[in-house]
Amino acid sequence: ITCNKNTIPNDPASPFVTSGIRLGSAAGTSRGFNAADFTEIGKIIALVLKNPGDCCAVAEAKERVAKLCKAYPMYPGLDK
């Protein structure tokens, strides 16, 4: 997942003051993630954002990300 600063439509602030973010999903799509997997990714991101500084939340997020990555290896067959 890539992330960069982005403007929000109808934001009264100057376009040079980015008030939002854009999340890119090309890497997940290339791996074969489906809609349910992207929902899981959103939930993982929300878990960490809602619990700043919580080591347990970060550990849980890492486990869930590892599970997704294992289900969709980047280069199938190379791990053998």
C-alpha positions as CSV (number, residue, x, y, z in Angstrom):
1,I,0.0,0.0,0.0
2,T,1.4,3.4,-0.9
3,C,0.4,6.6,0.8
4,N,0.8,10.2,-0.1
5,K,-0.6,13.6,0.9
6,N,-3.5,14.7,-1.2
7,T,-6.1,17.5,-1.2
8,I,-9.7,16.8,-0.3
9,P,-12.4,17.9,-2.7
10,N,-14.1,21.2,-1.7
11,D,-11.5,21.8,1.0
12,P,-11.4,25.5,1.8
13,A,-7.7,25.4,2.5
14,S,-5.2,26.2,-0.3
15,P,-4.3,23.3,-2.6
16,F,-0.7,23.7,-1.3
17,V,-2.0,22.6,2.2
18,T,-2.8,19.0,1.9
19,S,-5.4,17.9,4.4
20,G,-5.9,14.3,3.3
21,I,-4.1,11.2,2.2
22,R,-4.4,8.9,-0.8
23,L,-3.9,5.2,-0.4
24,G,-2.8,3.3,-3.5
25,S,-3.7,-0.3,-4.0
26,A,-1.8,-1.4,-7.1
27,A,0.6,-3.7,-5.1
28,G,-2.3,-5.5,-3.4
29,T,-4.2,-5.9,-6.7
30,S,-1.1,-7.3,-8.3
31,R,-0.8,-9.9,-5.5
32,G,-4.4,-10.9,-6.1
33,F,-6.1,-9.4,-3.1
34,N,-9.9,-9.4,-3.4
35,A,-12.5,-7.0,-2.0
36,A,-12.6,-8.8,1.4
37,D,-8.8,-8.5,1.7
38,F,-8.9,-4.8,1.0
39,T,-11.6,-4.5,3.7
40,E,-9.2,-6.3,6.1
41,I,-6.4,-3.9,5.1
42,G,-8.7,-1.0,6.0
43,K,-9.5,-2.5,9.3
44,I,-5.8,-3.1,10.1
45,I,-5.0,0.6,9.2
46,A,-8.0,1.7,11.4
47,L,-6.8,-0.5,14.3
48,V,-3.4,1.3,14.3
49,L,-4.7,4.8,13.8
50,K,-7.3,4.4,16.6
51,N,-4.7,3.1,19.0
52,P,-1.6,5.4,18.7
53,G,1.4,4.1,20.7
54,D,-0.4,0.8,21.6
55,C,2.2,-1.9,21.1
56,C,-0.4,-4.6,21.3
57,A,-2.4,-3.1,18.4
58,V,0.8,-2.8,16.4
59,A,1.7,-6.4,17.1
60,E,-1.9,-7.5,16.1
61,A,-1.6,-5.5,12.9
62,K,1.7,-7.1,12.0
63,E,0.2,-10.6,12.5
64,R,-2.8,-9.8,10.3
65,V,-0.5,-8.3,7.6
66,A,1.7,-11.3,7.7
67,K,-1.3,-13.6,7.3
68,L,-2.4,-11.7,4.2
69,C,1.1,-11.7,2.7
70,K,1.4,-15.5,3.3
71,A,-2.0,-16.1,1.6
72,Y,-0.8,-14.1,-1.4
73,P,2.9,-14.6,-1.9
74,M,4.6,-12.0,-4.2
75,Y,6.5,-14.7,-6.1
76,P,4.6,-18.0,-5.7
77,G,7.0,-21.0,-5.7
78,L,10.1,-19.1,-4.7
79,D,9.7,-19.8,-1.0
80,K,10.2,-23.6,-1.6
